[in-house]
Amino acid sequence: MHITDLNCAKDIGANCLLAEIGPFRILFDCGLHPKKWGRDALPQLNLVRDLSIDFVILSHCHLDHVGALPVLLREHPQTRVLCSPASRIVATRILRNCIGVMLRQRDEKHINEYPLYTYSELDRVDAALTALPLGVPKTFHENDDEITFTLYPSGHVAGAVGCMVEYRHRKIFFTGDVCFHDQETVEGADFPAEKIDTLILETTRGATEAEDATRDEEVERLVSDVAGTLSGGGSVLVPAFAFGRMQELVHIFNQAKNDGRIPKEIPVFCTGLGLDLADYFDTMSRKTGDVKFHRSLMKDLGVQALRTWEEPGTDVPVQGIYLLSSGMLVEHTPAWHIAANMLGHAHNLVAFVGYCDPDTPGGRLLTRTNIDELRFADLNFISRVLATVSKYDLSGHTTRERMMEFVYSVEPRVAVLTHGDPEAREWFEEEFAIELPKTKTVNLEPGVPEEI
């Protein structure tokens, strides 16, 4: 077996791994790099241009895993894309939104390459998607050979899976992105506890030591801080990823209102993709049973659509919870505009609930040292940072310690490290060297095939 990381850099990036197993060629994911623009955001698909690709295993529908799929299928229209039933429902909706974002960025940032694909090309994606029932092996035949795939829930977000690949008595397990603890909308990962020959594992939180607080304690701290801010006359901005995190927060705030910890009359403002995805989550819940969400939660919570915002520096006119798309507070998003309204007012709270890349505005705001201003260049505005800025660990990625517990249970002969920054991968390399010295550890170099 040969494995090649098609990501253009050794980081979280544009997730896309090529596995050549016997006569079969398989891609694990095909995403866009969240910190690059234009064609630079694509995986190195030129390395597979002249090859036949039999399958893509789609772990889940975040853009760094699915965003480049239409580009791949343009050149490989016969490729089958295997995914969970929930991902089958939502994948093309996520990609449709991506096209809209690229069209906006083409005008705002003058990126003439955008969009990288068109709305009509999503028909090809829709035709290629094949949903496999979770936990049920599916065997495919090629000439006189065969390969078997089994998808297992990985707990990261709605529809997220890991995948067991079996070929000639050899077992290769791809974790995808993993969360072992239960969340509001999905249960934790349920992976097979059996010996594995090759383990391909995400390393996202390898450089992050586990917090002492549990997720339940972090949820309680968030609700308590939100309630305190509201009682003091302030408003709360919660920048959240539209797919997954926003629906988690709808659950959490709805429960807090039902418990009386947050006043029932306080409005919750949402916008854009997050609002639309409520219907998709409802459909996933009804049709698959693997997701816990119903559109009635939006009504119960008192969700209102946010359509306009004030001039930068002017506080929001209506006190409330602003649960808005863009978990990392990137420019040109509703969360960015509302931050320009709220940061300069001490009674407000900006609550980050997931990972923020240090190079994004959210990351800079969280890691600032002796900096009391944030520049909104596109708005021609600089805001003083007087509002409280806090982070709550509601990550959909498992801790490095919990990931190693899973590794111990499967005792892989080979461990392939992926989906992590250099420091994160180094921690896992060192941990394997100490705890599992018989396991060969492979830290892939971008574009370089590795024989396993």
Helices and strands as residue ranges (DSSP letters): E 2-5, E 17-21, E 24-28, G 38-41, G 45-48, E 55-57, H 63-66, H 69-75, E 80-83, H 85-109, G 119-121, H 122-128, E 129-131, E 138-142, E 145-153, E 161-167, E 170-174, E 198-202, H 215-231, E 236-240, H 245-258, E 268-270, H 273-288, H 296-301, E 303-305, E 321-325, H 334-342, E 349-352, H 361-367, E 373-376, G 377-379, E 381-384, E 388-391, H 400-410, E 414-418, H 422-435, E 440-443, E 450-451
